């Protein structure tokens, strides 16, 4: 499952630099945020390698000029949830993790 999730995240990452040239970039950003929000519980189970990809997508979308203030708020919330959830998952694997 990890390889499938990484492939999807890699696909998303590959077209992020081109968002500025897309006419309806705001709509596309909205769809990506929705997918990340829905899949985060599944993604968290896959571990730290996937975490780096998720945060990379969130950071890229946060920095894109097409991202609306509302989308930026959702991305910030998503990043905070990802941080918390991945940290909790790491503790489940290694109780000594901080």
C-alpha positions as CSV (number, residue, x, y, z in Angstrom):
1,X,0.0,0.0,0.0
2,X,2.9,2.4,0.8
3,X,4.2,2.2,-2.8
4,X,0.7,3.0,-4.2
5,X,0.3,6.0,-1.9
6,X,3.8,7.2,-2.7
7,X,3.1,6.9,-6.4
8,X,-0.1,9.0,-6.1
9,X,1.7,11.6,-4.0
10,X,4.6,11.7,-6.5
11,X,2.1,12.2,-9.3
12,X,0.6,15.1,-7.4
13,X,4.0,16.6,-6.6
14,X,5.0,16.3,-10.3
15,X,2.3,18.8,-11.5
16,X,2.4,21.2,-8.5
17,X,5.0,23.5,-10.1
18,X,2.6,23.9,-13.1
19,X,-0.4,25.0,-11.0
20,X,0.3,28.7,-11.8
21,X,-0.3,28.0,-15.5
22,X,-3.6,26.2,-15.0
23,X,-6.7,28.3,-15.5
24,X,-8.7,26.8,-12.7
25,X,-5.9,26.2,-10.3
26,X,-8.0,27.0,-7.3
27,X,-10.4,24.2,-8.1
28,X,-7.6,21.8,-8.6
29,X,-6.0,22.8,-5.2
30,X,-9.4,22.3,-3.6
31,X,-9.6,18.8,-5.0
32,X,-6.1,18.0,-3.8
33,X,-6.9,19.3,-0.3
34,X,-10.1,17.2,-0.2
35,X,-8.1,14.0,-1.1
36,X,-5.5,14.7,1.5
37,X,-8.1,15.3,4.2
38,X,-10.0,12.1,3.3
39,X,-6.9,9.9,2.9
40,X,-4.8,11.2,5.9
41,X,-6.0,8.4,8.3
42,X,-4.8,5.8,5.7
43,X,-1.6,7.7,4.9
44,X,-0.6,8.0,8.5
45,X,-0.5,4.2,8.9
46,X,2.2,4.0,6.2
47,X,4.8,5.8,8.2
48,X,7.5,8.5,8.0
49,X,8.4,8.1,4.3
50,X,4.9,9.0,3.3
51,X,4.8,11.8,5.9
52,X,7.6,13.6,4.0
53,X,5.6,13.4,0.7
54,X,2.4,14.6,2.4
55,X,4.1,17.6,4.0
56,X,5.9,18.3,0.7
57,X,2.5,18.6,-1.1
58,X,1.0,20.7,1.7
59,X,4.0,23.0,1.7
60,X,3.9,23.4,-2.1
61,X,0.2,24.1,-2.1
62,X,0.6,26.6,0.8
63,X,3.2,28.5,-1.2
64,X,1.2,28.6,-4.5
65,X,-0.2,32.0,-5.4
66,X,-3.4,30.4,-6.5
67,X,-4.2,29.1,-3.0
68,X,-7.0,31.1,-1.5
69,X,-6.9,32.2,2.2
70,X,-9.6,29.7,3.1
71,X,-7.5,26.9,1.4
72,X,-4.4,28.1,3.2
73,X,-6.3,27.8,6.5
74,X,-7.3,24.2,5.6
75,X,-3.8,23.4,4.6
76,X,-2.5,24.7,7.9
77,X,-5.0,22.6,9.8
78,X,-4.1,19.6,7.7
79,X,-0.4,20.1,8.4
80,X,-1.1,20.3,12.1
81,X,-3.3,17.1,12.0
82,X,-0.7,15.3,10.0
83,X,2.0,16.3,12.5
84,X,-0.1,15.1,15.4
85,X,-1.3,11.9,13.8
86,X,2.1,10.9,12.5
87,X,3.7,11.6,15.9
88,X,1.0,9.4,17.6
89,X,1.6,6.6,15.0
90,X,5.3,6.8,15.7
91,X,4.6,6.3,19.4
92,X,2.5,3.3,18.7
93,X,5.5,1.7,16.9
94,X,8.1,3.0,19.3
95,X,6.7,4.0,22.8
96,X,10.0,5.8,23.5
97,X,9.6,8.1,20.5
98,X,9.0,11.7,21.4
